[in-house]
């Protein structure tokens, strides 16, 4: 009985460890979506592109929007991802 139990236990244990490792594995955000943004709602508006945000079990898309710059010569700097050891950190878009 012990000879049968030990191999079965070890194989089930190793399967459990392998499936856990798949959940921990890192993957980056998908490629950005192509967005149709049409015409600006008024003069002076700037399109701020969409981005992915991590939602615990996957990435969710946050659509872009039209925005009014905070001052006349402001420039929109698009958000981007920076890879660090084992994960990606999103640096949000901002006015410069």
PDB file as gemmi writes it, atoms N, CA and C in Angstrom:
CRYST1    1.000    1.000    1.000  90.00  90.00  90.00 P 1                      
ATOM      1  N   UNK A   1       0.812  -1.200   0.000  1.00  0.00           N  
ATOM      2  CA  UNK A   1       0.000   0.000   0.000  1.00  0.00           C  
ATOM      3  C   UNK A   1       0.859   1.269   0.000  1.00  0.00           C  
ATOM      4  N   UNK A   2       1.940   1.259   0.789  1.00  0.00           N  
ATOM      5  CA  UNK A   2       2.826   2.421   0.847  1.00  0.00           C  
ATOM      6  C   UNK A   2       3.492   2.667  -0.489  1.00  0.00           C  
ATOM      7  N   UNK A   3       3.820   1.613  -1.224  1.00  0.00           N  
ATOM      8  CA  UNK A   3       4.493   1.768  -2.503  1.00  0.00           C  
ATOM      9  C   UNK A   3       3.588   2.448  -3.533  1.00  0.00           C  
ATOM     10  N   UNK A   4       2.294   2.237  -3.447  1.00  0.00           N  
ATOM     11  CA  UNK A   4       1.346   2.852  -4.380  1.00  0.00           C  
ATOM     12  C   UNK A   4       1.010   4.273  -3.924  1.00  0.00           C  
ATOM     13  N   UNK A   5       0.850   4.453  -2.643  1.00  0.00           N  
ATOM     14  CA  UNK A   5       0.438   5.752  -2.111  1.00  0.00           C  
ATOM     15  C   UNK A   5       1.477   6.840  -2.348  1.00  0.00           C  
ATOM     16  N   UNK A   6       2.744   6.557  -2.123  1.00  0.00           N  
ATOM     17  CA  UNK A   6       3.801   7.564  -2.246  1.00  0.00           C  
ATOM     18  C   UNK A   6       3.923   8.126  -3.671  1.00  0.00           C  
ATOM     19  N   UNK A   7       3.986   7.287  -4.714  1.00  0.00           N  
ATOM     20  CA  UNK A   7       4.061   7.862  -6.070  1.00  0.00           C  
ATOM     21  C   UNK A   7       2.820   8.674  -6.443  1.00  0.00           C  
ATOM     22  N   UNK A   8       1.647   8.196  -6.030  1.00  0.00           N  
ATOM     23  CA  UNK A   8       0.418   8.946  -6.321  1.00  0.00           C  
ATOM     24  C   UNK A   8       0.438  10.286  -5.603  1.00  0.00           C  
ATOM     25  N   UNK A   9       0.830  10.292  -4.351  1.00  0.00           N  
ATOM     26  CA  UNK A   9       0.910  11.534  -3.581  1.00  0.00           C  
ATOM     27  C   UNK A   9       1.904  12.512  -4.207  1.00  0.00           C  
ATOM     28  N   UNK A  10       3.089  12.019  -4.575  1.00  0.00           N  
ATOM     29  CA  UNK A  10       4.100  12.894  -5.162  1.00  0.00           C  
ATOM     30  C   UNK A  10       3.650  13.464  -6.506  1.00  0.00           C  
ATOM     31  N   UNK A  11       2.989  12.663  -7.326  1.00  0.00           N  
ATOM     32  CA  UNK A  11       2.523  13.180  -8.619  1.00  0.00           C  
ATOM     33  C   UNK A  11       1.430  14.221  -8.425  1.00  0.00           C  
ATOM     34  N   UNK A  12       0.492  13.981  -7.505  1.00  0.00           N  
ATOM     35  CA  UNK A  12      -0.553  14.975  -7.240  1.00  0.00           C  
ATOM     36  C   UNK A  12       0.035  16.238  -6.624  1.00  0.00           C  
ATOM     37  N   UNK A  13       0.994  16.084  -5.747  1.00  0.00           N  
ATOM     38  CA  UNK A  13       1.641  17.240  -5.127  1.00  0.00           C  
ATOM     39  C   UNK A  13       2.371  18.082  -6.173  1.00  0.00           C  
ATOM     40  N   UNK A  14       3.097  17.413  -7.087  1.00  0.00           N  
ATOM     41  CA  UNK A  14       3.824  18.161  -8.117  1.00  0.00           C  
ATOM     42  C   UNK A  14       2.858  18.847  -9.083  1.00  0.00           C  
ATOM     43  N   UNK A  15       1.722  18.247  -9.382  1.00  0.00           N  
ATOM     44  CA  UNK A  15       0.717  18.897 -10.224  1.00  0.00           C  
ATOM     45  C   UNK A  15       0.169  20.143  -9.543  1.00  0.00           C  
ATOM     46  N   UNK A  16      -0.046  20.036  -8.242  1.00  0.00           N  
ATOM     47  CA  UNK A  16      -0.540  21.198  -7.493  1.00  0.00           C  
ATOM     48  C   UNK A  16       0.463  22.335  -7.518  1.00  0.00           C  
ATOM     49  N   UNK A  17       1.741  22.032  -7.408  1.00  0.00           N  
ATOM     50  CA  UNK A  17       2.770  23.067  -7.457  1.00  0.00           C  
ATOM     51  C   UNK A  17       2.868  23.668  -8.848  1.00  0.00           C  
ATOM     52  N   UNK A  18       2.745  22.846  -9.863  1.00  0.00           N  
ATOM     53  CA  UNK A  18       2.844  23.347 -11.241  1.00  0.00           C  
ATOM     54  C   UNK A  18       1.674  24.262 -11.567  1.00  0.00           C  
ATOM     55  N   UNK A  19       0.480  23.909 -11.130  1.00  0.00           N  
ATOM     56  CA  UNK A  19      -0.673  24.768 -11.432  1.00  0.00           C  
ATOM     57  C   UNK A  19      -0.570  26.083 -10.676  1.00  0.00           C  
ATOM     58  N   UNK A  20      -0.012  26.071  -9.478  1.00  0.00           N  
ATOM     59  CA  UNK A  20       0.165  27.313  -8.718  1.00  0.00           C  
ATOM     60  C   UNK A  20       1.164  28.224  -9.422  1.00  0.00           C  
ATOM     61  N   UNK A  21       2.216  27.661  -9.978  1.00  0.00           N  
ATOM     62  CA  UNK A  21       3.228  28.459 -10.656  1.00  0.00           C  
ATOM     63  C   UNK A  21       2.639  29.174 -11.869  1.00  0.00           C  
ATOM     64  N   UNK A  22       1.658  28.582 -12.530  1.00  0.00           N  
ATOM     65  CA  UNK A  22       1.042  29.216 -13.695  1.00  0.00           C  
ATOM     66  C   UNK A  22       0.295  30.477 -13.298  1.00  0.00           C  
ATOM     67  N   UNK A  23      -0.288  30.519 -12.117  1.00  0.00           N  
ATOM     68  CA  UNK A  23      -1.016  31.709 -11.674  1.00  0.00           C  
ATOM     69  C   UNK A  23      -0.070  32.837 -11.285  1.00  0.00           C  
ATOM     70  N   UNK A  24       1.122  32.495 -10.870  1.00  0.00           N  
ATOM     71  CA  UNK A  24       2.075  33.488 -10.417  1.00  0.00           C  
ATOM     72  C   UNK A  24       2.870  34.057 -11.585  1.00  0.00           C  
ATOM     73  N   UNK A  25       2.900  33.354 -12.709  1.00  0.00           N  
ATOM     74  CA  UNK A  25       3.716  33.767 -13.851  1.00  0.00           C  
ATOM     75  C   UNK A  25       3.345  35.172 -14.305  1.00  0.00           C  
ATOM     76  N   UNK A  26       4.349  35.948 -14.669  1.00  0.00           N  
ATOM     77  CA  UNK A  26       4.164  37.333 -15.096  1.00  0.00           C  
ATOM     78  C   UNK A  26       3.873  37.396 -16.580  1.00  0.00           C  
ATOM     79  N   UNK A  27       2.961  38.236 -16.957  1.00  0.00           N  
ATOM     80  CA  UNK A  27       2.791  38.589 -18.362  1.00  0.00           C  
ATOM     81  C   UNK A  27       2.433  40.060 -18.427  1.00  0.00           C  
ATOM     82  N   UNK A  28       2.920  40.719 -19.432  1.00  0.00           N  
ATOM     83  CA  UNK A  28       2.724  42.156 -19.577  1.00  0.00           C  
ATOM     84  C   UNK A  28       1.373  42.501 -20.166  1.00  0.00           C  
ATOM     85  N   UNK A  29       1.076  43.778 -20.236  1.00  0.00           N  
ATOM     86  CA  UNK A  29      -0.198  44.210 -20.793  1.00  0.00           C  
ATOM     87  C   UNK A  29      -0.256  43.939 -22.292  1.00  0.00           C  
ATOM     88  N   UNK A  30      -1.474  43.756 -22.828  1.00  0.00           N  
ATOM     89  CA  UNK A  30      -1.615  43.565 -24.274  1.00  0.00           C  
ATOM     90  C   UNK A  30      -1.221  44.831 -25.029  1.00  0.00           C  
ATOM     91  N   UNK A  31      -1.158  44.722 -26.330  1.00  0.00           N  
ATOM     92  CA  UNK A  31      -0.862  45.887 -27.167  1.00  0.00           C  
ATOM     93  C   UNK A  31      -2.000  46.899 -27.035  1.00  0.00           C  
ATOM     94  N   UNK A  32      -1.699  48.189 -27.074  1.00  0.00           N  
ATOM     95  CA  UNK A  32      -2.767  49.197 -26.963  1.00  0.00           C  
ATOM     96  C   UNK A  32      -3.814  49.022 -28.062  1.00  0.00           C  
ATOM     97  N   UNK A  33      -5.046  49.340 -27.736  1.00  0.00           N  
ATOM     98  CA  UNK A  33      -6.135  49.251 -28.706  1.00  0.00           C  
ATOM     99  C   UNK A  33      -6.139  50.469 -29.617  1.00  0.00           C  
ATOM    100  N   UNK A  34      -6.592  50.257 -30.829  1.00  0.00           N  
ATOM    101  CA  UNK A  34      -6.798  51.383 -31.737  1.00  0.00           C  
ATOM    102  C   UNK A  34      -8.121  52.030 -31.342  1.00  0.00           C  
ATOM    103  N   UNK A  35      -8.110  53.318 -31.136  1.00  0.00           N  
ATOM    104  CA  UNK A  35      -9.318  54.023 -30.708  1.00  0.00           C  
ATOM    105  C   UNK A  35      -9.773  55.007 -31.786  1.00  0.00           C  
ATOM    106  N   UNK A  36     -11.070  55.069 -31.977  1.00  0.00           N  
ATOM    107  CA  UNK A  36     -11.637  56.086 -32.852  1.00  0.00           C  
ATOM    108  C   UNK A  36     -12.094  57.217 -31.952  1.00  0.00           C  
ATOM    109  N   UNK A  37     -11.537  58.383 -32.136  1.00  0.00           N  
ATOM    110  CA  UNK A  37     -11.883  59.473 -31.234  1.00  0.00           C  
ATOM    111  C   UNK A  37     -12.644  60.594 -31.911  1.00  0.00           C  
ATOM    112  N   UNK A  38     -12.864  60.534 -33.203  1.00  0.00           N  
ATOM    113  CA  UNK A  38     -13.696  61.522 -33.876  1.00  0.00           C  
ATOM    114  C   UNK A  38     -13.158  62.934 -33.781  1.00  0.00           C  
ATOM    115  N   UNK A  39     -14.085  63.877 -33.750  1.00  0.00           N  
ATOM    116  CA  UNK A  39     -13.720  65.297 -33.701  1.00  0.00           C  
ATOM    117  C   UNK A  39     -13.703  65.801 -32.260  1.00  0.00           C  
ATOM    118  N   UNK A  40     -12.865  66.786 -32.013  1.00  0.00           N  
ATOM    119  CA  UNK A  40     -12.809  67.392 -30.682  1.00  0.00           C  
ATOM    120  C   UNK A  40     -14.147  68.067 -30.366  1.00  0.00           C  
ATOM    121  N   UNK A  41     -14.581  68.021 -29.109  1.00  0.00           N  
ATOM    122  CA  UNK A  41     -15.850  68.641 -28.744  1.00  0.00           C  
ATOM    123  C   UNK A  41     -15.824  70.171 -28.772  1.00  0.00           C  
ATOM    124  N   UNK A  42     -14.650  70.738 -28.889  1.00  0.00           N  
ATOM    125  CA  UNK A  42     -14.528  72.193 -28.931  1.00  0.00           C  
ATOM    126  C   UNK A  42     -13.094  72.593 -29.204  1.00  0.00           C  
ATOM    127  N   UNK A  43     -12.855  73.874 -29.411  1.00  0.00           N  
ATOM    128  CA  UNK A  43     -11.481  74.331 -29.675  1.00  0.00           C  
ATOM    129  C   UNK A  43     -10.600  74.157 -28.435  1.00  0.00           C  
ATOM    130  N   UNK A  44      -9.342  73.772 -28.670  1.00  0.00           N  
ATOM    131  CA  UNK A  44      -8.385  73.651 -27.575  1.00  0.00           C  
ATOM    132  C   UNK A  44      -8.357  72.291 -26.903  1.00  0.00           C  
ATOM    133  N   UNK A  45      -9.249  71.364 -27.246  1.00  0.00           N  
ATOM    134  CA  UNK A  45      -9.251  70.040 -26.621  1.00  0.00           C  
ATOM    135  C   UNK A  45      -8.120  69.184 -27.183  1.00  0.00           C  
ATOM    136  N   UNK A  46      -7.573  68.296 -26.342  1.00  0.00           N  
ATOM    137  CA  UNK A  46      -6.500  67.382 -26.723  1.00  0.00           C  
ATOM    138  C   UNK A  46      -6.953  65.966 -26.397  1.00  0.00           C  
ATOM    139  N   UNK A  47      -6.675  65.020 -27.304  1.00  0.00           N  
ATOM    140  CA  UNK A  47      -7.025  63.616 -27.053  1.00  0.00           C  
ATOM    141  C   UNK A  47      -5.977  62.975 -26.155  1.00  0.00           C  
ATOM    142  N   UNK A  48      -6.427  62.396 -25.043  1.00  0.00           N  
ATOM    143  CA  UNK A  48      -5.543  61.647 -24.139  1.00  0.00           C  
ATOM    144  C   UNK A  48      -5.852  60.177 -24.359  1.00  0.00           C  
ATOM    145  N   UNK A  49      -4.902  59.417 -24.860  1.00  0.00           N  
ATOM    146  CA  UNK A  49      -5.133  58.038 -25.269  1.00  0.00           C  
ATOM    147  C   UNK A  49      -5.438  57.122 -24.090  1.00  0.00           C  
ATOM    148  N   UNK A  50      -6.083  55.990 -24.417  1.00  0.00           N  
ATOM    149  CA  UNK A  50      -6.444  54.998 -23.401  1.00  0.00           C  
ATOM    150  C   UNK A  50      -5.240  54.174 -22.967  1.00  0.00           C  
ATOM    151  N   UNK A  51      -5.464  53.350 -21.953  1.00  0.00           N  
ATOM    152  CA  UNK A  51      -4.399  52.517 -21.395  1.00  0.00           C  
ATOM    153  C   UNK A  51      -5.008  51.325 -20.677  1.00  0.00           C  
ATOM    154  N   UNK A  52      -4.193  50.319 -20.407  1.00  0.00           N  
ATOM    155  CA  UNK A  52      -4.620  49.153 -19.646  1.00  0.00           C  
ATOM    156  C   UNK A  52      -4.282  49.354 -18.179  1.00  0.00           C  
ATOM    157  N   UNK A  53      -5.170  48.873 -17.325  1.00  0.00           N  
ATOM    158  CA  UNK A  53      -4.938  48.905 -15.882  1.00  0.00           C  
ATOM    159  C   UNK A  53      -5.104  47.480 -15.353  1.00  0.00           C  
ATOM    160  N   UNK A  54      -4.251  47.071 -14.414  1.00  0.00           N  
ATOM    161  CA  UNK A  54      -4.309  45.739 -13.828  1.00  0.00           C  
ATOM    162  C   UNK A  54      -5.507  45.656 -12.901  1.00  0.00           C  
ATOM    163  N   UNK A  55      -6.294  44.571 -13.038  1.00  0.00           N  
ATOM    164  CA  UNK A  55      -7.510  44.410 -12.249  1.00  0.00           C  
ATOM    165  C   UNK A  55      -7.470  43.175 -11.365  1.00  0.00           C  
ATOM    166  N   UNK A  56      -6.296  42.744 -10.957  1.00  0.00           N  
ATOM    167  CA  UNK A  56      -6.178  41.605 -10.052  1.00  0.00           C  
ATOM    168  C   UNK A  56      -6.011  40.274 -10.766  1.00  0.00           C  
ATOM    169  N   UNK A  57      -6.783  40.032 -11.827  1.00  0.00           N  
ATOM    170  CA  UNK A  57      -6.664  38.765 -12.554  1.00  0.00           C  
ATOM    171  C   UNK A  57      -6.426  38.979 -14.042  1.00  0.00           C  
ATOM    172  N   UNK A  58      -6.335  40.225 -14.460  1.00  0.00           N  
ATOM    173  CA  UNK A  58      -6.107  40.534 -15.867  1.00  0.00           C  
ATOM    174  C   UNK A  58      -6.129  42.036 -16.070  1.00  0.00           C  
ATOM    175  N   UNK A  59      -5.899  42.446 -17.302  1.00  0.00           N  
ATOM    176  CA  UNK A  59      -5.871  43.868 -17.627  1.00  0.00           C  
ATOM    177  C   UNK A  59      -7.222  44.325 -18.170  1.00  0.00           C  
ATOM    178  N   UNK A  60      -7.666  45.480 -17.757  1.00  0.00           N  
ATOM    179  CA  UNK A  60      -8.887  46.115 -18.268  1.00  0.00           C  
ATOM    180  C   UNK A  60      -8.500  47.379 -19.026  1.00  0.00           C  
ATOM    181  N   UNK A  61      -9.185  47.620 -20.121  1.00  0.00           N  
ATOM    182  CA  UNK A  61      -8.927  48.796 -20.935  1.00  0.00           C  
ATOM    183  C   UNK A  61      -9.685  49.997 -20.391  1.00  0.00           C  
ATOM    184  N   UNK A  62      -8.995  51.127 -20.240  1.00  0.00           N  
ATOM    185  CA  UNK A  62      -9.604  52.404 -19.864  1.00  0.00           C  
ATOM    186  C   UNK A  62      -9.514  53.271 -21.118  1.00  0.00           C  
ATOM    187  N   UNK A  63     -10.651  53.613 -21.679  1.00  0.00           N  
ATOM    188  CA  UNK A  63     -10.679  54.358 -22.932  1.00  0.00           C  
ATOM    189  C   UNK A  63     -10.139  55.772 -22.799  1.00  0.00           C  
ATOM    190  N   UNK A  64      -9.636  56.282 -23.917  1.00  0.00           N  
ATOM    191  CA  UNK A  64      -9.133  57.646 -23.940  1.00  0.00           C  
ATOM    192  C   UNK A  64     -10.269  58.661 -23.870  1.00  0.00           C  
ATOM    193  N   UNK A  65      -9.910  59.937 -23.750  1.00  0.00           N  
ATOM    194  CA  UNK A  65     -10.934  60.982 -23.644  1.00  0.00           C  
ATOM    195  C   UNK A  65     -10.370  62.308 -24.135  1.00  0.00           C  
ATOM    196  N   UNK A  66     -11.258  63.218 -24.398  1.00  0.00           N  
ATOM    197  CA  UNK A  66     -10.866  64.580 -24.758  1.00  0.00           C  
ATOM    198  C   UNK A  66     -10.679  65.370 -23.481  1.00  0.00           C  
ATOM    199  N   UNK A  67      -9.638  66.182 -23.411  1.00  0.00           N  
ATOM    200  CA  UNK A  67      -9.360  66.978 -22.213  1.00  0.00           C  
ATOM    201  C   UNK A  67      -8.882  68.369 -22.624  1.00  0.00           C  
ATOM    202  N   UNK A  68      -9.130  69.322 -21.747  1.00  0.00           N  
ATOM    203  CA  UNK A  68      -8.668  70.696 -21.960  1.00  0.00           C  
ATOM    204  C   UNK A  68      -7.355  70.870 -21.208  1.00  0.00           C  
ATOM    205  N   UNK A  69      -6.297  71.331 -21.878  1.00  0.00           N  
ATOM    206  CA  UNK A  69      -5.012  71.529 -21.195  1.00  0.00           C  
ATOM    207  C   UNK A  69      -5.141  72.516 -20.031  1.00  0.00           C  
ATOM    208  N   UNK A  70      -4.349  72.315 -18.960  1.00  0.00           N  
ATOM    209  CA  UNK A  70      -4.436  73.187 -17.792  1.00  0.00           C  
ATOM    210  C   UNK A  70      -3.903  74.595 -18.036  1.00  0.00           C  
ATOM    211  N   UNK A  71      -3.015  74.763 -19.018  1.00  0.00           N  
ATOM    212  CA  UNK A  71      -2.514  76.094 -19.368  1.00  0.00           C  
ATOM    213  C   UNK A  71      -2.247  76.123 -20.873  1.00  0.00           C  
ATOM    214  N   UNK A  72      -2.125  77.287 -21.477  1.00  0.00           N  
ATOM    215  CA  UNK A  72      -2.071  77.410 -22.937  1.00  0.00           C  
ATOM    216  C   UNK A  72      -0.971  76.611 -23.639  1.00  0.00           C  
ATOM    217  N   UNK A  73       0.189  76.449 -23.058  1.00  0.00           N  
ATOM    218  CA  UNK A  73       1.283  75.765 -23.745  1.00  0.00           C  
ATOM    219  C   UNK A  73       1.540  74.360 -23.211  1.00  0.00           C  
ATOM    220  N   UNK A  74       0.567  73.791 -22.531  1.00  0.00           N  
ATOM    221  CA  UNK A  74       0.724  72.443 -21.977  1.00  0.00           C  
ATOM    222  C   UNK A  74       0.768  71.402 -23.091  1.00  0.00           C  
ATOM    223  N   UNK A  75       1.578  70.372 -22.888  1.00  0.00           N  
ATOM    224  CA  UNK A  75       1.714  69.268 -23.834  1.00  0.00           C  
ATOM    225  C   UNK A  75       1.372  67.978 -23.101  1.00  0.00           C  
ATOM    226  N   UNK A  76       0.551  67.122 -23.727  1.00  0.00           N  
ATOM    227  CA  UNK A  76       0.176  65.849 -23.109  1.00  0.00           C  
ATOM    228  C   UNK A  76       1.280  64.824 -23.353  1.00  0.00           C  
ATOM    229  N   UNK A  77       1.780  64.220 -22.290  1.00  0.00           N  
ATOM    230  CA  UNK A  77       2.765  63.147 -22.369  1.00  0.00           C  
ATOM    231  C   UNK A  77       2.004  61.853 -22.129  1.00  0.00           C  
ATOM    232  N   UNK A  78       1.985  60.968 -23.142  1.00  0.00           N  
ATOM    233  CA  UNK A  78       1.219  59.722 -23.044  1.00  0.00           C  
ATOM    234  C   UNK A  78       1.780  58.811 -21.965  1.00  0.00           C  
ATOM    235  N   UNK A  79       0.901  58.051 -21.328  1.00  0.00           N  
ATOM    236  CA  UNK A  79       1.319  57.071 -20.336  1.00  0.00           C  
ATOM    237  C   UNK A  79       2.077  55.931 -21.000  1.00  0.00           C  
ATOM    238  N   UNK A  80       2.905  55.253 -20.228  1.00  0.00           N  
ATOM    239  CA  UNK A  80       3.667  54.136 -20.755  1.00  0.00           C  
ATOM    240  C   UNK A  80       4.018  53.175 -19.619  1.00  0.00           C  
ATOM    241  N   UNK A  81       4.408  51.971 -20.006  1.00  0.00           N  
ATOM    242  CA  UNK A  81       4.795  50.959 -19.033  1.00  0.00           C  
ATOM    243  C   UNK A  81       6.311  50.877 -18.946  1.00  0.00           C  
ATOM    244  N   UNK A  82       6.799  50.722 -17.711  1.00  0.00           N  
ATOM    245  CA  UNK A  82       8.220  50.550 -17.458  1.00  0.00           C  
ATOM    246  C   UNK A  82       8.382  49.189 -16.794  1.00  0.00           C  
ATOM    247  N   UNK A  83       9.226  48.356 -17.358  1.00  0.00           N  
ATOM    248  CA  UNK A  83       9.449  47.028 -16.775  1.00  0.00           C  
ATOM    249  C   UNK A  83      10.489  47.104 -15.669  1.00  0.00           C  
ATOM    250  N   UNK A  84      10.117  46.518 -14.534  1.00  0.00           N  
ATOM    251  CA  UNK A  84      11.035  46.363 -13.405  1.00  0.00           C  
ATOM    252  C   UNK A  84      11.216  44.872 -13.206  1.00  0.00           C  
ATOM    253  N   UNK A  85      12.049  44.478 -12.306  1.00  0.00           N  
ATOM    254  CA  UNK A  85      12.313  43.054 -12.105  1.00  0.00           C  
ATOM    255  C   UNK A  85      11.020  42.291 -11.818  1.00  0.00           C  
ATOM    256  N   UNK A  86      10.527  41.606 -12.842  1.00  0.00           N  
ATOM    257  CA  UNK A  86       9.367  40.731 -12.663  1.00  0.00           C  
ATOM    258  C   UNK A  86       8.007  41.362 -12.818  1.00  0.00           C  
ATOM    259  N   UNK A  87       7.904  42.656 -13.036  1.00  0.00           N  
ATOM    260  CA  UNK A  87       6.579  43.261 -13.202  1.00  0.00           C  
ATOM    261  C   UNK A  87       6.682  44.519 -14.062  1.00  0.00           C  
ATOM    262  N   UNK A  88       5.526  44.977 -14.504  1.00  0.00           N  
ATOM    263  CA  UNK A  88       5.465  46.214 -15.284  1.00  0.00           C  
ATOM    264  C   UNK A  88       4.747  47.267 -14.452  1.00  0.00           C  
ATOM    265  N   UNK A  89       5.285  48.453 -14.435  1.00  0.00           N  
ATOM    266  CA  UNK A  89       4.683  49.558 -13.684  1.00  0.00           C  
ATOM    267  C   UNK A  89       4.203  50.605 -14.684  1.00  0.00           C  
ATOM    268  N   UNK A  90       2.957  51.010 -14.523  1.00  0.00           N  
ATOM    269  CA  UNK A  90       2.388  52.006 -15.431  1.00  0.00           C  
ATOM    270  C   UNK A  90       2.708  53.409 -14.925  1.00  0.00           C  
ATOM    271  N   UNK A  91       3.287  54.209 -15.803  1.00  0.00           N  
ATOM    272  CA  UNK A  91       3.540  55.629 -15.513  1.00  0.00           C  
ATOM    273  C   UNK A  91       2.456  56.378 -16.261  1.00  0.00           C  
ATOM    274  N   UNK A  92       1.534  56.956 -15.526  1.00  0.00           N  
ATOM    275  CA  UNK A  92       0.361  57.584 -16.123  1.00  0.00           C  
ATOM    276  C   UNK A  92       0.661  58.796 -16.984  1.00  0.00           C  
ATOM    277  N   UNK A  93      -0.229  59.044 -17.940  1.00  0.00           N  
ATOM    278  CA  UNK A  93      -0.096  60.233 -18.770  1.00  0.00           C  
ATOM    279  C   UNK A  93      -0.235  61.485 -17.912  1.00  0.00           C  
ATOM    280  N   UNK A  94       0.421  62.565 -18.355  1.00  0.00           N  
ATOM    281  CA  UNK A  94       0.383  63.791 -17.559  1.00  0.00           C  
ATOM    282  C   UNK A  94       0.651  64.993 -18.467  1.00  0.00           C  
ATOM    283  N   UNK A  95       0.306  66.155 -17.977  1.00  0.00           N  
ATOM    284  CA  UNK A  95       0.567  67.403 -18.700  1.00  0.00           C  
ATOM    285  C   UNK A  95       1.957  67.901 -18.349  1.00  0.00           C  
ATOM    286  N   UNK A  96       2.629  68.402 -19.356  1.00  0.00           N  
ATOM    287  CA  UNK A  96       3.964  68.961 -19.125  1.00  0.00           C  
ATOM    288  C   UNK A  96       3.970  70.386 -19.641  1.00  0.00           C  
TER     289      UNK A  96                                                      
END                                                                             
